[in-house]
């Protein structure tokens, strides 16, 4: 609120600059509920349950299993419904067993603590909406309130039966430890794939030309993107990852990053090319946009570095720059697009670990 009222420069923004009033209201009502069930049960477990529940519904409603449409339905419809059922059950148990004692007061204090601290994230600016899963780093304080709610609820239900309290608390702790280890292993596995891709690119292109364009094709969409948006298995723009990866060894001018410390390719699906002085950097997923950029900037074949990622086999393949340039500049018709794609397999491959 203070940030909203005080004079601001161009660096700072408020939530109303990037989020509609309807979304703000929706987040204020929904984030406390999400904070409760996501701090009690592991989010990965809830996602698994929501996918299983969605699989029981008609495909005409959910979309075909394994597709982006199905994942979106599971995350934006099934998951919130399951979460509301969890929170409703907790409140129902509390109302049924509440007494005028310390445990009841602790439950209400914990609930108030969750609601109060979830507003911080609900009102944060420049956050993509909708958010099916709240980032765990934003749940530290709400987790304190959820813990108070859970422990006080056990105390109310089991009263003085300490063995049952210890049993259920131990079960919840064990469940969360198990899923935490599973999630860490999953993140390590994905990180290994990303690292292997970046290391391969750096090994095969240790020194970049002064002007360079990376053209990288993928055959799959990730992270809830539409099925037609094929991207690399990175949660940030792959062009940004490449720029950051090469920054320590390349003398990139500061103009690629604006005064708000934002790279010119910031959105996950964004692609483009920019020149600052004698240096140029670009990243493309679209063949047509690549062709246009090469023609507009009069780039030679030595400036195009092209790869293709196969999600099924984990193969990350480099192509021939001169062949790419010929296809982009000389041919430039739809039939050459097919020839271009089949040409990848003539070059050495590396399998993801």
C-alpha positions in Angstrom: 0.0 0.0 0.0 2.9 2.4 0.9 4.5 1.6 -2.5 1.3 2.4 -4.3 0.8 5.8 -2.5 4.4 7.1 -2.6 6.0 8.6 -5.8 7.6 5.9 -7.9 10.2 5.8 -10.7 9.9 3.6 -13.8 11.5 0.6 -12.0 8.7 -0.1 -9.5 5.3 -1.3 -10.4 2.1 -2.2 -8.5 -0.2 -5.1 -9.0 -2.8 -3.0 -10.8 -0.3 -2.2 -13.5 -0.2 -5.8 -14.7 -3.3 -7.6 -13.2 -7.0 -6.9 -13.8 -9.2 -6.1 -10.8 -11.1 -9.3 -11.4 -7.9 -11.3 -11.1 -6.8 -9.4 -8.0 -10.1 -10.3 -6.3 -9.8 -13.9 -7.5 -6.3 -14.1 -6.1 -7.3 -12.5 -2.8 -10.0 -15.1 -2.3 -8.2 -18.1 -3.8 -4.6 -17.8 -2.6 -5.4 -18.3 1.1 -7.2 -21.6 0.2 -4.2 -22.6 -2.0 -1.8 -21.7 0.8 -3.5 -24.0 3.2 -3.7 -27.2 1.2 -0.3 -26.7 -0.5 1.4 -26.4 2.9 -0.3 -29.4 4.3 0.0 -31.8 1.3 2.9 -31.9 -1.2 1.9 -30.1 -4.4 3.2 -32.9 -6.5 1.0 -35.4 -4.7 -2.0 -33.1 -5.2 -1.2 -32.7 -8.9 -1.0 -36.5 -9.2 -4.4 -36.9 -7.6 -5.8 -34.2 -9.8 -4.6 -36.0 -12.9 -6.0 -39.2 -11.7 -9.3 -37.5 -11.0 -9.4 -35.9 -14.4 -8.8 -39.2 -16.1 -12.1 -40.4 -14.7 -14.0 -37.6 -16.5 -15.1 -37.6 -20.2 -12.3 -36.7 -22.7 -14.7 -34.2 -24.3 -14.4 -32.2 -21.0 -10.7 -32.7 -20.1 -9.0 -33.3 -23.4 -6.9 -36.3 -24.4 -4.7 -37.6 -21.6 -1.1 -36.6 -22.1 -1.9 -33.4 -24.0 -1.5 -29.9 -22.8 -5.2 -29.4 -22.7 -5.5 -32.3 -20.2 -2.8 -30.8 -18.1 -4.4 -27.4 -18.1 -7.7 -28.9 -17.0 -6.1 -30.9 -14.3 -4.2 -27.9 -12.9 -6.8 -25.2 -13.3 -10.0 -27.1 -12.6 -9.4 -30.5 -10.9 -6.7 -29.2 -8.5 -8.6 -26.2 -7.1 -11.7 -28.4 -6.6 -9.6 -31.0 -4.7 -8.0 -28.2 -2.7 -11.4 -26.7 -1.8 -12.6 -30.1 -0.6 -9.5 -30.4 1.6 -9.9 -27.0 3.2 -13.7 -27.5 3.6 -13.1 -30.8 5.3 -10.6 -29.2 7.8 -13.0 -26.4 8.6 -15.9 -28.9 9.0 -13.9 -31.0 11.4 -13.0 -27.9 13.4 -16.6 -26.7 13.6 -17.7 -30.1 14.7 -15.1 -30.4 17.4 -14.4 -26.8 18.5 -14.5 -26.0 22.2 -13.8 -22.9 24.3 -10.1 -23.9 24.8 -6.6 -23.0 23.7 -6.7 -25.4 20.7 -9.6 -23.7 19.1 -8.0 -20.3 19.5 -4.7 -21.6 18.0 -6.6 -22.9 15.0 -8.2 -19.5 14.3 -4.9 -17.8 14.8 -3.3 -20.1 12.4 -6.0 -19.6 9.8 -5.7 -15.8 10.2 -1.9 -16.1 9.8 -2.3 -18.0 6.6 -4.8 -15.5 5.1 -2.7 -12.5 6.1 0.5 -13.8 4.7 -1.0 -15.1 1.4 -2.1 -11.5 0.6 1.6 -10.6 0.0 1.8 -13.0 -2.9 -1.7 -12.3 -4.2 -0.9 -8.6 -4.5 2.6 -9.0 -6.0 2.9 -7.3 -9.4 4.1 -8.7 -12.7 3.2 -12.3 -11.8 1.8 -14.5 -14.5 -1.9 -15.6 -14.0 -3.4 -18.0 -13.3 -1.1 -19.7 -10.8 -2.2 -23.3 -10.1 0.7 -23.9 -7.8 2.2 -21.2 -5.5 6.0 -21.2 -5.6 7.3 -22.9 -2.4 9.5 -19.9 -1.5 6.3 -17.8 -1.0 4.8 -20.3 1.4 7.3 -20.1 4.3 5.1 -17.8 6.4 1.7 -19.4 5.5 3.2 -22.8 6.4 3.5 -21.6 10.0 -0.2 -20.9 10.1 -1.1 -24.2 8.5 1.1 -26.0 11.1 -0.8 -24.3 13.9 -4.1 -25.2 12.3 -3.1 -28.9 11.8 -1.7 -29.4 15.3 -4.6 -27.7 17.0 -7.0 -29.8 14.9 -5.3 -33.0 16.0 -5.6 -31.8 19.6 -9.3 -31.1 19.2 -10.2 -34.4 17.5 -8.1 -36.8 19.6 -8.3 -34.7 22.8 -5.9 -36.3 25.2 -5.0 -39.4 23.1 -1.3 -38.5 22.6 -0.5 -41.7 20.7 -3.0 -40.8 18.0 -1.7 -37.3 17.8 1.9 -38.6 17.5 0.8 -41.1 14.8 -0.9 -38.6 12.5 1.8 -36.0 12.9 4.4 -38.6 12.1 2.4 -39.7 9.1 2.2 -36.2 7.7 5.9 -35.5 8.3 6.9 -38.8 6.7 4.7 -38.2 3.7 6.1 -34.7 3.1 9.7 -36.0 3.5 9.1 -38.7 1.0 7.6 -36.4 -1.6 10.3 -33.7 -1.0 13.0 -36.3 -1.8 11.0 -37.4 -4.9 10.6 -33.8 -6.1 14.3 -33.0 -5.5 15.2 -36.0 -7.6 12.8 -34.9 -10.3 14.3 -31.4 -10.4 17.8 -32.8 -10.5 16.8 -35.0 -13.5 15.4 -32.0 -15.4 18.4 -29.9 -14.5 20.7 -32.6 -15.8 18.9 -32.5 -19.2 19.2 -28.7 -19.3 22.9 -28.7 -18.3 23.7 -31.3 -21.0 22.1 -29.2 -23.7 23.9 -26.1 -22.7 27.2 -27.9 -22.2 26.9 -29.4 -25.7 26.2 -26.1 -27.3 29.2 -24.5 -25.6 31.5 -27.3 -26.5 30.5 -27.2 -30.1 30.5 -23.4 -30.3 33.1 -22.2 -27.9 33.5 -18.8 -29.5 30.5 -17.0 -31.0 30.7 -14.8 -34.0 30.2 -11.1 -33.4 26.7 -11.5 -34.8 24.9 -14.8 -34.0 21.5 -16.3 -34.3 20.5 -19.5 -32.5 17.8 -21.4 -34.2 16.5 -24.3 -32.0 13.5 -26.4 -32.8 11.6 -28.6 -30.4 8.9 -31.2 -31.0 6.9 -30.6 -27.8 5.3 -28.0 -25.6 6.1 -27.7 -22.0 4.9 -26.0 -18.8 1.2 -25.6 -19.8 2.0 -24.0 -23.1 -0.4 -24.6 -26.0 0.3 -27.7 -28.1 1.4 -25.6 -31.0 4.0 -23.7 -29.0 7.0 -26.1 -29.1 9.7 -24.9 -26.8 12.8 -26.3 -25.1 12.4 -28.0 -21.7 13.4 -24.7 -19.9 11.1 -22.6 -17.7 12.7 -19.4 -19.0 13.3 -18.2 -22.5 15.9 -20.4 -24.1 17.5 -17.4 -25.8 17.9 -15.8 -22.3 19.5 -19.0 -21.1 22.0 -19.0 -24.0 22.8 -15.4 -23.5 23.5 -15.9 -19.8 25.5 -19.1 -20.5 27.8 -17.2 -22.9 28.0 -13.9 -21.0 31.1 -14.8 -18.9 33.2 -15.5 -22.0 31.6 -13.1 -24.5 31.9 -9.3 -24.5 28.2 -8.5 -24.8 27.4 -4.8 -24.6 24.9 -3.6 -22.0 22.2 -2.7 -24.5 20.8 -6.2 -24.6 19.4 -5.6 -21.1 17.3 -2.5 -20.4 17.3 -0.1 -17.5 14.9 -2.5 -15.6 17.4 -5.3 -15.9 15.1 -7.1 -18.4 16.6 -9.0 -21.3 15.1 -8.2 -24.7 13.9 -11.8 -24.9 12.1 -12.1 -21.6 8.8 -14.0 -22.3 9.0 -17.7 -22.5 8.0 -17.9 -26.1 9.6 -14.7 -27.3 12.0 -14.7 -30.2 14.0 -12.1 -32.1 17.3 -10.6 -33.0 19.0 -7.4 -31.8 22.2 -5.6 -32.7 24.1 -3.3 -30.3 27.1 -1.8 -32.0 29.2 -4.5 -33.6 27.5 -7.3 -31.6 24.3 -9.1 -32.5 22.4 -11.8 -30.7 19.2 -13.6 -31.6 17.1 -16.7 -30.9 14.3 -18.2 -32.9 12.0 -21.2 -32.8 10.1 -20.2 -36.0 11.6 -21.0 -39.3 9.8 -18.1 -41.0 10.9 -15.6 -38.4 14.5 -16.9 -38.7 14.3 -16.4 -42.5 13.1 -12.9 -42.1 15.7 -11.9 -39.6 18.5 -13.3 -41.8 17.3 -11.4 -44.8 16.7 -8.2 -43.0 20.1 -8.1 -41.2 22.1 -9.5 -44.2 23.6 -12.3 -42.2 25.9 -14.9 -43.6 25.7 -18.6 -43.0 28.4 -18.4 -40.4 26.1 -16.4 -38.1 23.4 -19.1 -37.9 23.8 -21.9 -35.3 20.9 -24.4 -35.5 19.8 -27.3 -33.4 16.8 -29.6 -33.0 15.6 -31.3 -29.8 13.7 -34.6 -29.8 11.8 -35.0 -26.6 11.1 -38.7 -27.1 14.7 -39.8 -27.6 16.4 -37.0 -25.8 18.6 -36.3 -28.9 19.9 -32.8 -29.4 21.2 -32.4 -32.9 23.3 -29.7 -34.6 22.8 -28.9 -38.2 25.0 -27.5 -40.9 25.0 -23.7 -40.9 25.7 -23.3 -44.6 22.8 -25.6 -45.4 20.5 -23.6 -43.1 21.6 -20.4 -44.8 21.0 -21.8 -48.2 17.5 -23.0 -47.3 16.6 -19.7 -45.6 17.9 -17.2 -48.2 18.0 -19.1 -51.5 15.1 -21.5 -51.4 12.7 -20.1 -48.7 9.6 -22.2 -49.8 7.5 -24.6 -47.9 9.0 -27.8 -49.5 12.4 -26.7 -48.3 11.1 -26.7 -44.8 10.6 -30.4 -45.0 14.1 -31.0 -46.4 15.5 -28.8 -43.7 13.9 -30.9 -41.0 15.0 -34.2 -42.4 18.6 -33.0 -42.7 19.2 -32.9 -38.9 19.7 -36.7 -38.8 22.9 -36.6 -40.9 24.9 -35.0 -38.1 26.3 -36.4 -34.8 23.8 -36.7 -31.9 24.1 -36.7 -28.2 21.7 -38.4 -25.9 20.4 -36.7 -22.8 21.4 -38.4 -19.6 
